[in-house]
Amino acid sequence: MAVLKVIEVLANSEKSWEDATRNAVKKASTSVNNIKSVYINEQSVTVKNGDVDKYRVNVKITFEID
């Protein structure tokens, strides 16, 4: 029987929400093993001088506990 744990991670990118999600997974994988899935909980952007500055995501990362 597998035991799974979920953590919540916030990440951003200057390119896109997809890139922000990749950044979240890449950073989390430096300290978390066995990542199985990512659920995008929320998306937002910051605005600077009337234009989109950064894309932000709030993700839930599920991983299997050894």
Secondary structure as GFF3:
##gff-version 3
##sequence-region A 1 66
A	DSSP	beta_strand	3	13	.	.	.	ID=ss1
A	DSSP	alpha_helix	17	28	.	.	.	ID=ss2
A	DSSP	beta_strand	35	48	.	.	.	ID=ss3
A	DSSP	beta_strand	51	65	.	.	.	ID=ss4
###
